[in-house]
Amino acid sequence: MGTLDSQDALSEVERLEHLREALAAVAIALAHVHGRLAWFLGAAATALTPVLHWRALPADHGPTFGAVLPTLEEYAEAEDAVRRLHRTLASIATTGHIRLPRDP
């Protein structure tokens, strides 16, 4: 996930693609860990699941299977969550402890 400015410059299709790739990476990592890290990643994956119900393109009179167009604020919130997850995982990698960042 890029910086706020770099993500804002992308199309909605590209932003959604990046978010889905991040969710896929969390799911793959979850399959390879256990214990507290697995619980943490499971919660992260659950928090990101709305991304799976988003669509970036108009319906063009076809079925959307429940997919919705997210707002720009929803994109920004999900991207920020991925950035915070990245920082937390980097901290775990260096310290070996799960310390959740505090919201400002």
ZALOLO-9054 format. One line per field, with one value per residue: x, y, z of N, C-alpha, C in turn; residue number from 1. Coordinates in Angstrom, 3 decimals, padded with zeros to 6 digits, always signed. Layout:
<nodes>
nX [X  ...];
nY [Y  ...];
nZ [Z  ...];
caX [X  ...];
caY [Y  ...];
caZ [Z  ...];
cX [X  ...];
cY [Y  ...];
cZ [Z  ...];
num [NUM  ...];
</nodes>
This chain:
<nodes>
nX [+000.856  +000.639  +001.642  -000.645  -001.071  -000.104  -001.868  -004.294  -003.919  -004.297  -006.494  -009.875  -010.181  -007.534  -006.938  -008.717  -007.736  -005.191  -005.990  -007.318  -005.186  -003.644  -005.341  -005.339  -002.655  -002.610  -004.329  -002.850  -000.569  -001.783  -002.394  -000.009  +000.860  +000.556  -001.071  -000.952  -000.245  -001.655  -004.264  -004.300  -003.814  -006.065  -008.092  -007.398  -007.835  -010.597  -011.438  -010.844  -012.573  -014.850  -013.847  -014.052  -016.630  -016.846  -017.035  -015.482  -016.316  -019.021  -022.310  -023.574  -026.126  -026.105  -025.941  -024.726  -024.235  -024.480  -022.354  -020.984  -020.469  -017.773  -017.267  -015.030  -013.983  -014.244  -012.407  -010.048  -010.026  -009.749  -007.290  -005.658  -005.907  -004.545  -001.981  -001.445  -001.526  +000.685  +002.767  +002.524  +003.066  +005.693  +006.841  +006.460  +008.124  +010.599  +010.679  +009.427  +007.095  +003.592  +002.399  -000.097  -000.743  -001.619  -004.575  -004.603];
nY [-001.157  +002.083  +005.504  +007.946  +010.027  +008.829  +006.704  +008.060  +009.083  +006.963  +004.992  +003.952  +001.250  +000.315  +000.929  -000.745  -003.175  -003.213  -003.292  -005.757  -007.453  -007.052  -008.161  -010.809  -011.448  -011.355  -013.510  -015.653  -015.541  -016.099  -018.771  -019.968  -019.636  -019.826  -019.732  -016.686  -014.874  -015.906  -015.499  -012.732  -012.074  -013.275  -011.655  -009.292  -010.000  -010.416  -007.810  -006.609  -007.749  -006.367  -005.329  -007.346  -007.192  -005.004  -003.099  -001.652  -000.751  +000.467  -001.036  -001.463  -002.413  -005.102  -008.085  -007.641  -009.204  -008.460  -006.751  -003.566  -000.059  +001.445  +004.324  +007.147  +007.725  +005.263  +003.745  +005.124  +004.659  +001.847  +001.544  +002.916  +001.220  -001.030  +000.062  +000.532  -002.102  -003.104  -001.624  -002.648  -005.391  -005.163  -004.254  -006.486  -008.258  -007.182  -006.999  -009.230  -009.222  -008.681  -005.601  -003.455  -000.592  +002.574  +004.455  +007.836];
nZ [+000.000  -000.953  -000.202  +001.177  -000.680  -003.058  -003.354  -003.658  -006.184  -007.856  -009.973  -009.184  -009.695  -009.595  -006.926  -005.561  -006.445  -005.197  -002.513  -002.412  -003.018  -000.730  +001.203  +000.296  +000.748  +003.537  +004.083  +003.017  +004.640  +007.075  +006.785  +007.306  +009.909  +013.536  +016.778  +018.694  +016.663  +014.493  +015.388  +015.480  +012.756  +011.673  +012.720  +011.438  +008.759  +008.861  +009.427  +007.031  +005.212  +004.043  +001.677  -000.171  -001.020  -002.532  -005.554  -008.377  -010.754  -012.853  -012.863  -015.321  -016.078  -015.487  -013.383  -010.026  -007.908  -005.246  -004.846  -004.037  -004.713  -003.223  -001.104  -001.488  +000.978  +002.278  +000.808  +001.569  +004.366  +004.487  +003.187  +004.980  +007.164  +006.191  +005.980  +008.727  +009.631  +008.267  +009.509  +012.117  +011.732  +010.853  +013.182  +014.816  +013.517  +014.122  +016.919  +017.945  +019.367  +019.652  +019.406  +019.434  +017.452  +018.766  +018.274  +017.141];
caX [+000.000  +001.454  +001.293  -001.977  -001.076  +000.063  -003.104  -005.312  -003.646  -004.666  -007.911  -010.583  -009.886  -006.207  -007.008  -009.372  -006.783  -004.183  -006.616  -007.559  -003.875  -003.263  -006.157  -004.825  -001.385  -002.957  -004.876  -001.740  +000.239  -002.579  -002.316  +001.329  +001.231  -000.343  -001.042  -001.411  -000.110  -002.784  -005.475  -004.160  -004.021  -007.468  -008.867  -007.083  -008.544  -012.019  -011.644  -010.703  -013.509  -015.729  -013.197  -014.522  -017.984  -016.781  -016.752  -014.947  -016.885  -020.491  -022.963  -023.976  -027.378  -025.898  -025.966  -023.517  -024.104  -024.363  -021.199  -021.354  -019.418  -017.366  -016.977  -013.603  -013.629  -014.068  -011.099  -009.003  -010.007  -009.198  -005.864  -004.995  -005.853  -003.462  -000.721  -001.245  -001.202  +002.077  +003.637  +002.457  +003.800  +007.119  +007.242  +006.521  +009.317  +011.819  +010.654  +008.872  +005.898  +002.472  +002.021  -000.989  -000.577  -002.751  -005.142  -004.359];
caY [+000.000  +003.281  +006.628  +008.489  +010.772  +007.938  +005.932  +008.968  +009.312  +005.767  +004.809  +003.121  -000.148  +000.006  +000.974  -001.975  -004.253  -003.198  -003.746  -007.208  -008.101  -007.012  -009.159  -012.120  -011.658  -011.676  -014.865  -016.591  -015.545  -016.763  -020.219  -020.458  -019.298  -020.345  -018.987  -015.293  -014.230  -016.370  -014.800  -011.345  -012.014  -013.609  -010.440  -008.346  -010.465  -010.147  -006.367  -006.212  -008.457  -005.543  -005.134  -008.404  -006.864  -003.757  -003.122  -000.364  -000.418  +000.532  -002.318  -001.578  -003.161  -006.528  -008.431  -007.303  -010.219  -007.807  -005.860  -002.159  +000.914  +002.094  +005.753  +007.453  +007.623  +003.845  +003.371  +005.717  +003.958  +000.506  +001.700  +003.270  -000.011  -001.857  +000.697  +000.263  -003.522  -003.238  -001.125  -003.579  -006.607  -004.815  -004.204  -007.875  -008.857  -006.692  -007.180  -010.526  -009.030  -007.984  -004.370  -002.764  +000.864  +003.306  +005.467  +009.200];
caZ [+000.000  -001.057  +000.651  +000.960  -001.948  -004.199  -003.507  -004.193  -007.603  -008.618  -010.305  -008.200  -010.021  -009.063  -005.462  -005.128  -006.719  -004.134  -001.269  -002.503  -002.922  +000.683  +001.888  -000.113  +001.459  +004.934  +004.092  +002.789  +005.866  +008.109  +006.555  +007.650  +011.284  +014.568  +018.027  +018.743  +015.364  +013.674  +015.852  +015.049  +011.303  +011.432  +012.988  +010.361  +007.562  +009.086  +009.311  +005.626  +004.335  +003.202  +000.374  -001.058  -001.481  -003.268  -006.982  -008.808  -012.071  -012.878  -013.106  -016.733  -016.178  -015.243  -011.959  -009.277  -006.874  -003.951  -004.770  -003.950  -004.981  -001.975  -001.159  -001.406  +002.394  +002.586  +000.257  +002.408  +005.651  +004.285  +002.884  +006.234  +007.970  +005.650  +006.382  +010.156  +009.731  +007.810  +010.585  +013.240  +011.357  +010.847  +014.590  +015.277  +012.916  +014.773  +018.379  +018.311  +020.183  +019.031  +020.093  +018.524  +017.476  +019.343  +017.391  +017.660];
cX [+000.903  +001.034  -000.105  -002.062  -000.962  -001.190  -004.213  -005.146  -004.067  -006.151  -008.560  -010.324  -008.537  -006.203  -007.640  -008.460  -005.730  -004.757  -006.875  -006.250  -003.404  -004.052  -005.695  -003.520  -001.634  -003.473  -003.784  -000.867  -000.480  -002.498  -000.992  +001.760  +000.235  -000.250  -001.542  -001.296  -001.245  -004.074  -005.462  -004.431  -005.463  -008.368  -008.628  -007.824  -010.044  -012.319  -011.592  -011.729  -014.488  -015.162  -013.699  -015.907  -018.023  -016.569  -016.307  -015.553  -018.401  -021.086  -023.345  -025.144  -027.210  -025.935  -024.646  -023.294  -023.845  -023.175  -021.670  -020.159  -019.031  -017.169  -015.464  -013.120  -013.415  -012.753  -009.987  -008.899  -009.389  -007.700  -005.073  -004.879  -004.729  -002.107  -000.417  -000.888  +000.253  +003.040  +003.669  +003.232  +005.302  +007.645  +007.369  +007.795  +010.588  +011.853  +010.188  +007.614  +004.826  +002.125  +001.172  -000.771  -001.818  -003.235  -004.900  -005.614];
cY [+001.220  +004.350  +007.119  +009.202  +009.849  +007.090  +006.796  +009.195  +008.125  +005.763  +003.929  +001.634  -000.550  +000.007  -000.310  -003.175  -004.341  -003.705  -005.249  -007.984  -008.132  -008.054  -010.573  -012.440  -012.013  -013.109  -015.916  -016.688  -016.293  -018.279  -020.813  -020.168  -019.927  -019.442  -017.558  -014.580  -014.655  -015.667  -013.356  -011.212  -012.360  -012.406  -009.399  -008.727  -010.180  -008.659  -005.899  -006.874  -007.575  -005.302  -006.165  -008.114  -005.565  -004.018  -001.728  +000.101  -000.325  -000.811  -002.534  -002.540  -004.667  -006.809  -008.080  -008.279  -009.607  -006.877  -004.407  -001.286  +001.572  +003.595  +005.955  +007.379  +006.170  +003.313  +003.850  +004.998  +002.574  +000.573  +002.070  +002.045  -000.928  -001.262  +000.429  -001.200  -003.751  -002.784  -002.092  -004.853  -006.349  -004.763  -005.606  -008.533  -008.417  -006.961  -008.559  -010.436  -008.298  -006.784  -003.577  -001.257  +001.506  +004.315  +006.846  +009.812];
cZ [+000.000  -000.067  +000.310  -000.385  -003.156  -004.425  -004.096  -005.695  -008.471  -008.953  -009.232  -008.445  -009.434  -007.544  -004.926  -005.349  -005.608  -002.818  -001.282  -002.445  -001.464  +001.477  +001.535  +000.609  +002.918  +005.017  +003.900  +004.037  +006.978  +007.989  +007.031  +009.086  +012.259  +015.791  +017.895  +017.402  +014.437  +014.097  +015.380  +013.548  +010.931  +011.655  +011.901  +009.085  +007.688  +008.909  +007.863  +004.698  +003.572  +001.801  -000.632  -001.634  -002.277  -004.753  -007.380  -010.122  -011.980  -013.268  -014.564  -016.927  -016.018  -013.746  -011.276  -008.125  -005.499  -003.805  -004.796  -004.310  -003.654  -002.186  -001.133  +000.039  +002.799  +002.018  +001.186  +003.753  +005.527  +003.999  +004.132  +007.138  +007.492  +006.026  +007.864  +010.376  +009.330  +008.899  +011.765  +012.933  +011.293  +012.274  +015.167  +014.764  +013.633  +016.271  +018.809  +019.152  +019.397  +019.913  +019.118  +018.599  +018.057  +018.326  +017.992  +018.219];
num [1  2  3  4  5  6  7  8  9  10  11  12  13  14  15  16  17  18  19  20  21  22  23  24  25  26  27  28  29  30  31  32  33  34  35  36  37  38  39  40  41  42  43  44  45  46  47  48  49  50  51  52  53  54  55  56  57  58  59  60  61  62  63  64  65  66  67  68  69  70  71  72  73  74  75  76  77  78  79  80  81  82  83  84  85  86  87  88  89  90  91  92  93  94  95  96  97  98  99  100  101  102  103  104];
</nodes>
